[in-house]
């Protein structure tokens, strides 16, 4: 039964699940994932998606937007749409689909793909792609703002022939204006969908966002809004060679300082007992603060090696029982990570000063100073918090 504009708003009981399907699609789930979660067969999931799309198309949503949500199941969904729309609406939507497919071909061609590559990507025959390649180039160029003259020069056709091809597809001035407005609206909807998806998947990576929405990795940066950027685990956290060299240099400096302190301490101890000869953390601090030892503080040593004993063993120096850290140990590392994670989710932002304000208001939370002593830096604590948030949905 075909849907007319008046009937499109009167949804049968069978169609009611399509609302949920559409909402889930907007949140970045694929039709296959939705069908599996709701216990539907894939074909029925596509039918529900198509029913939802019919309502959206009749209310002004572009077919391009619907197709982006259908993903790899666009052909199956289109078969269902053909059964549902009234002839007049079907003709308009069919033309919109034709333009959408031409734009896909034209875009892939501009990216350097040959007809056989495009055919494999789109699941069409190479002869179909070859046939549509010229109109695809014309449509793609026109929608991006190129003039008829410049398009004609690109595809070796006259200006008038280019105009006729566009006219056959109903691409006129009015269409171009509507397309520009719809594109802006579609971009806004996509940004909102990405934002919702990121909030539901904190600690996700840009590649995962791109895969979920079937877009290029390069497009993700423009789509992530400031309201969710702090929840994305991206290149800010990738170690580079410089980081590794800095860490190695820090460990080497600490080992050299402990050995220097041990030499001075052994000389001062003289013939005293073996216990007195053991280098202690407080003794190291005394030598370091007096300027006799050129090295980092005891707190920094504990940050790098974890314990005083571990640092001394790395330096080949005899030490006493492990000293206690010189900072608050009321919280475990996991509890500190959870606190930062709670801050990121509840406050919707990132930053040391903002965290300190939040920790003061939320009694019982570790201060930034405590977190810095454990992790060495806010960046390290921030990264671990994101990975903790990531585990909450990744392991489901």
N, C-alpha and C positions, 0 to 999 in steps of 0.2 A: 504493500500500500504506500502510495506516494504522499509525502508531507507537503501541504500547502502552508503558506505563511500563517493563515488563521489557525490551522490545525497544529502547527509546530509547537504551540505553547500548551496544547492539551496532550499531556504525556500519559500513555497507558501504563498499567502496572508493570508490564514486561520491561518498559524503558526506564523505569525509575533507577535501576542500578547504574545507568549511564552517567548520572550526575557524579557519583563517586568515582567512576572510571575517569571522567574528565578531570576532576580535581586532582586525582593521583597523577595523571599525565602532566598536568601543569606543575606538579611538584617534582617532575623529573623521572618518574617511574616509566618503564617501557610497558607496552601492552602485554608482553609475555610475563613480566614480573607481576603485573596487576592481576592477570588471569590466574596465575599460580597461587597468589596470595588469597584471592577471593574464591578459589575452587572452581573457576570456569575453564572451559576448553578454549584454546586460542581463537578458534573461529568465532565463538560466541563473544569473546573479549573484543575482537575486531568489530563485531556487529554493534556492541554497545558503544564503542569508541566512535563508530560511524554515525550512530544515532545522536550522540552528543555533538559531533561535528556539524550535523545538519542544523541543529538548533543554533549553533554559533555562527554558521555561514549565513543563515537567514537573518541573524541579528547584526550582521556586518563584519564578522571576523573573516580575514582573508584565508583563501585556501592554502596559501603558503604557510600560514601559521599552523593550520590543522595538519598539513603534511609533515611539518617539522616535529610535531608530537607523535604522528603515526610511526615515524622512523622507518625501519626496514619492512614494516607491515602496511605501507601506504597502498600498495596494489590491492591487497585483500580488503582494506577499508574502503577503497574506491568502489569495489564491486558492490559493497553493501550500500554505499551512498547512491549509486545508480538505481538501486531498487527503491529508494526512499524519497528522493526529491521529485517534485512536480516537474513537468517537461521544461517549462520556462526557466525555473531555477536551475535545473540540471544543465541546460544549455549554457547558462552564464558560468556556472561552476566548472563545467567541462572546459570552457575556454580559459578560465583561470588556471585550471590544472595544466592545460597545454602550455600556457605561458610559464608556469612554475617549472615544468619539465625542461623547457627550452633554456630557462635561466640556469638550471642545474648543469645542463650540457655546456652552455657557454662559459660558466664559471670554471668548470673542470678543464675546459679547453684552454682558458686563460692561464690556468695553473700549470700548463705544460703537458697535459695528458693527451695522448693520441686517441683516435676513434676506438681502437680495440680496448684500450685501458678504460675509456669511459663506458663502453658497452659492458665490460666486466663489473664495473662499480655499480651501474644502474640496473643491471640485469636485463639489458636489451640486446638485440642483435647489432652487429657492427654496421650492417646495411641501414638500419633505422637511424643510428647515430650519424652516419655519413650523410643521409638524406636531410637530417635536421640540423646539421652543423652550421650551415650558413644562416638560416633564420634564427638559430640560437645566438649566433654572434651579433646579429642585428638587434634582437630583443634585449640582450644583456647590455649592449652598448647604449641603447636608447634609454633604458631604465637607470643607467648610471649618469645620464645627462649629456651624452654625446649628441652632436647635431646630425641631421640627415646627410649633409654633405660629407662630414668626416666619416660617418658610418659607410657611406657609399664607397669612399676611397679605400676603406679597410677591406671590404668584401668584393670590390671590383663590380659595383652596380651603380646605376644612376640614382640621383636623389629621388626621382619620381618612383622608381621601382622599390626603393627602400620604404617610401611612404606607403605604397600599395600593400606591401607585405605586412607592415604594422597595422594598416587599416583592416586587413583581413582578420587580424587578431584583436580588433577593437582597441588598439593602443593609440588613443588620440590625446589631445591636451588634457581633457577632463580626466581620462584614465591616469595620466602621469601625475596629476595633482592629487588624485585619490591614492595612488600608489605611494607617493611620498608621505602623505599623512598616515596611511596604514602602516608603512614601514616604521615610522617614528613610534606609533602606538604598539606595534609588534615588538620593537626593541625594548620599550618600557616594560611590556608584559614579560619578556624573556628575562630582563634584569630582575624583576620581582620574583620570577620562578627560580632563578639561580640563587637569589637571596634566601628564599624559603628552603631550598635544598641544602644550602650550606649550613643554615641554622639547625637543620635536621641531621646533618652529617659533619659536626665540628671536627677539625683535624684532617679534613679531606685535602686532596692535592688538586692543583689546576688540571692535571691530566684526567683525574676522575670526574671533574666537573664537565670537561670537554666530552668525555665518553658518554656521560649520562644524557647530555643534551645534543649529542651528535653534531658538535661544532669543532672548529679547528682550535688547537691549543692557543694559537696567537689571539683568538677572539676572546678568550676567557678573561684576560686582564681588563679589557674594556667593560666586561659585564659584571665584574665583582664590585659591588658598591662598598663605600667606606663603612657601612653599618655591619658588614660581615667579613671584611678583609682580615680582621684580627683572628678569625677562626680558621683561616686557610694555612695549611702547612706547605709552604712554597720554598723558593730558592733562597729565602732569607736564612734558612736553617741548614743549607748544604755546606758541609765542610769542604774547604779548599786546601790546596797544598800549603798555603801560608798559615792557615790555622794549625795544621799538623806540625809545621816547623816551630811555630810559637810555643805550642804545648811541649814539644820535645826540648826546646831551649829552656823553658821554665823548669822542667824536671832536672835537667843537667845543672842548672844554677843552684837548685835546692840541694842536690847531692854534693856539689862542690862546697856549699856553705856548711853543711852538716859535717863534712870531713874536716874542714878548717876549724870548726868549733870543737870537734873531738880532739884534734891535735893540741889546741890551746888547753882544753880541759884536762887531757892526760898529763900535760906538762905541769899544770897547777896541782894536780892530784898527787904527783910524785910517787912515793912508796906507800900511799894509803891503801886501804882495802880495795878489793876488786869491785865491791858494791859502790864505793865512792867514786871509782873511775868511770862508772856508767854515765853516759851523757843523758841528762834529763831535758825535758821540754823547757821548764823554767830556766835552767842553766843556759840553754841555747838562747832564750829570749834576753837574758842578762848580757851575754856576749854580743848579740846582734844589736841591742839598743845602745851599748857602749861604743859601738863602732869598730870593735875588734874583729867582727865577722861581717863580711859583705854578703848579705843574703836577705831573702824575704822574711816576713814575720812568721811566727809559729802558726797563726790562723791560716795564712796562705799555704803553708806546708800541709796542714790538715785538709785543706780544700783539694789539693792536688793528689795526695797519697791516701787520704782517708784516716790514717792513724799515724801517730808518732813512731810506733814500732815499725810499720811498713816503710816509712821514709828512711829510718836508720838502717834497716836491713838492706834497702836498695843502695845505701851508701857504704855498706860493709862496716857499720859502726855498732858497737855494743851499746844497748840502751836499757833503761829501767822499764818498769811496767808502763803501759800506754797511758799517756796523759789524757785528761778529759778535754774535750773541745772547749775553747774559750767563748762559746756562744750557746744560746738557749737550746737545750735538747728536749724540750717538752713535746716536740712534734717529730714524727718520723718523716723521712723523705717523701713517702707516699702521701702522708697527710698534708705536707707542704704543697705538693703537686696538685692535690685535690682542691686546696684552698685557692690556688691560682686559677685552676680550671673553673671553680665556682664563680670567681670574680669575672672571668672572661665571658661566661654565659649570662650571668645576672646583670652585669653592667653594660654589656655590649660594646666594650672598648678595651684598649690596651694602654699600658704606661705605668711606670714606677710610681709617680706621684699619685695617680688615680688609684692604684692599688693600695698605697699607704692610707689614703683617705678612707677607702672602703674597709680596710682592716681595722682602723680605729673605730669605725661605726659598728662593725660586726665583731663584737667582743669574742675573744677566744681564738682569733685568727693570728697566725704568725706575722710579724712585721716584715717589711722588705729587707731590713738588715739581717734578720734571721735567715730569710730565704737566700740572700746573697751569700751568707757564710756557708750555706749548704751547697749551693749550686755554682757559686763563683761569679755569676752574673744574672741579670734579669732575663737576658736572651735565652740562656740555658734552662732556666726555670720555666719560662714561657713555652719553649719547645717541648719540654717534658709534659707540661700540662696539656698541650694540644694532642700529644700522643696518647695521653691518658683518656682524653675526651674521644679520640678516634677509636679506642678499644671498645667504648660503650656500644657503638653501632656496628663496628666491623666484626665483632664476635657473635652477633645475634644470629 
